[in-house]
Amino acid sequence: MRRTTSPLRALVATATLSALLLSGCSDDEPSVEDPADDSAPSASAAPDETTETSAAPDTDAETATAEPEPSGPVSSDDGAFELTLPEGWLDVADQVEQKVEIAVRDDEMTDDFYTNLVVASEDPIEDLQESIEEAAKSVAGSDGDYEMLDPIEIAGEEAFGYLLTRTTNGVAVAQTQRWVEHGDRLYVVTFSSAQGQQEATEPVMEELLSSWTWQDESATG
């Protein structure tokens, strides 16, 4: 049964949460602000704990904290799919307070930002393409830009999406978001990088998405 109530609010909330979880920030700007707070109150659910994950490691206390080890395939929290990480990437889902399916990032910060990929999930909604464009407008805000992207396939399932650019915590970022339905879930995939690294990191995003495999027998493709 598809959910039909307030789809835009849910889309914007999921988009904002996914986009901000692993944002890098400079040492003198440790907090992450919510750019969609005015348009989607539920998007402000990301608490301050996310900044601990995103801050650049520059203190003795942080070096004493065990870093997550690089791993092979990473399974989603619901067990529906898995991804294979590129070399130098880390599974950091256990550092994230919010409910997500997957949270991974590059171990190296570039242009004050950790290139990262976050996957969250929602109940499926009607009018998905139209709702995604409305979500893009809300997440981009008045200072950001977005463009709708042609659909692609993720493990045999059609995935709609957009590319947006905006500034968060003083860092210009580029975020490609894809929305893919599988079974009774809608998966929201957000790949984020520093804006100046968008073209350079696109092959990494393609590598991650091409490694996506569904773990149930109903998978297509």
Disulfide bonds with the S-S distance in Angstrom:
none
